[in-house]
Amino acid sequence: MQSDATVRPPVRTGESARFRLQANEREVRRVLGRIMAYLGDGLCQPDRGTVEIVLAEVLNNIVEHAYARRPPGRIRLFLTPVGDGLACRVEDDGHPMPSLVLPDGRLPELGDELDLLPEGGWGWALIRSLTADLIYERTPRANRLTFRVPVSWKADSDPDRDTIARQRVAGG
């Protein structure tokens, strides 16, 4: 299955893009490229890197853990620019989180020797430190993770961005 997406910069705050992908590493890499193309040059630096890191961690965790010991399934990703960030919703049909709770994001124990640093265990600490409003829900058949990546939008990318964001928040 190939990914699909609207590949153009967002025109207005509140305009969402939907990305669907097969849960495998190759598709994650490809969709990350499409997401960055979708966002275009509207994000200030280094926010482009922050968005890419967060989404890579979330999507790769789904591939590695939610679909562990089962055939790869689909991942659905919805991105909505908001005044102070990028609102994200990620859904998959994989295994639920253990105890239906997000990992606490505690960093692994660090020793004095760099060669002995653990390879894993950094992802949720990164996700938690780079996002806001992080919520995990398990529906009857799917996982849903929602969060906002606080970012700055370039002023020339959408002059009405703040006004529309305020209306969106006021209107629900």
N, C-alpha and C positions, 0 to 999 in steps of 0.2 A: 504494500500500500504506500503510495506517495503522499507526502504532506500537501496540504493546500492552505493557502493564505492569501489575504489581500496584501500585495506587496507595494505599498505606497505609504508615505508619511501620513500620520493622522492629520485631518483637516481641522477638527474641533475637539475640544475637551468633551468627553462623553462618547465619542465615536469609538466603538469597539472593533477589534480585529479578532478573528477566530482562527486558531491553528489546530489542525488535527494531525496526529502522527502515530506511526507504529512505535511501540515501546522497544526501541533498540538504540544502541549507541550511535550508529550511523545516521539514523533519522534525527536524533537529538542534535547532532552537529549541524545537519542540514537546516533544520528548523531554526536553530539559533542564528544562522546566517540570514535566514528570511526575516526573522524578527528584527534583527539589527537593520536590515534594509527597510523594513516597514517603518521603523522609528526614524529612519533617515538621519538628517543632521539636526533634528529638532531638540535633541538632548544636549545639555552642556557636558563638557568633559569634567571630571572623570566619570560622570553618571552613566555613560554608555557602558563602561567596563563593569560598573556595579550591577546594572541590570543583567548583563550577560552572565556574570558570576552567579547571581542569585538564581536565575532561570536554569543555568547549567546544573547547579547543585540540586535543585528541586527535580528537574526532569531525570537526571541520572540516578537519583535516589529511587524514583518510581521504577525505572528500568531495572535497577539492581535488587530492590527489596519488594516492591509491590507485586512484581511479576516473577519473583524468584520461584523456581520449581514449577512453573506453569508456562504455557505458550505465551509469547508476547501478545499483549493486547493493545488497545488504543489509549492514547492520551489526548485529552481535549484541553486547550489552553485559550483563555480569553484575556485580552489586554485592553484596558481602557485608560487613556490619558486623563488625569484629573489635575486640578490646579497645582497641587503640591507633590505630585508623584505619578506613578504608574500603578493602577489597580490591576491586580492579577487574580485570576481564578483558574485553578488547575484541577482537572477531574480525571480519574482513572478507575478501571474496573478490577484492579488487582487486590491483593491481600490487604486487609485493614491494618492500621498502625497497631502495634502491640498495646493491649489494654485500651485501645481507642484514644490514645494520648500521644501528642507530639513528643519527640525526644527533647530533653531539657536543654540540650546544646552546651553542655559542660565540656570544656576543652579537655583533651587527654592530658594525662600527667606528663610533664616535661622533665627530662633528665638533663644532665650536664653535657652529654655527648650528642652532637647533632646526628651522628650516624644511627643512633638508637631511637630517633623520633618515630612515633607510630605513623603508619601510612594513612590510616583512616581515622574517623572520629572528628574531623574538622568541619564537616559540611553543615550540620545543624547550628553550630556556633556561628558560622558565617551567615547563614540564612537569618538567624535570630538577630544578629548584630546589624544587618543591612536592610531589614524590613521593619514595617510597623503593622499593627492591626492583624497579626498572624492568627488565623483560626483554622482548625481542622475539624471536619465533620465527616461522619460515616453515614451515608444514606443506605437504604436497604441493599443496594448493589454496587455502590461506588464510593470512592474517597473523594473528598472535595477539600482543597486547600485554598484559602483566600488570604491575600496579603497586599500591602502597598509598599512599593519601593519608593522612598522619598527621593525625588530628583528635581532638578531645575530644568525648565524648558527655555530654550532660546526665545527671546522676546519677539523676534521676527517670524517665528514659526506659527504663532496663533495669537493675534492681539486680543481676542475675546476670551482667552483661556480662563482668566481669573473670574470674569463675570459669569461665564457658563458654569464653572465649578461651584460658585456660590449658589447659583440657581439649582444645580443638581443636588447639593447638600440640603438646601432648604426644601426642595420638593421631594426628597427621599430618594 
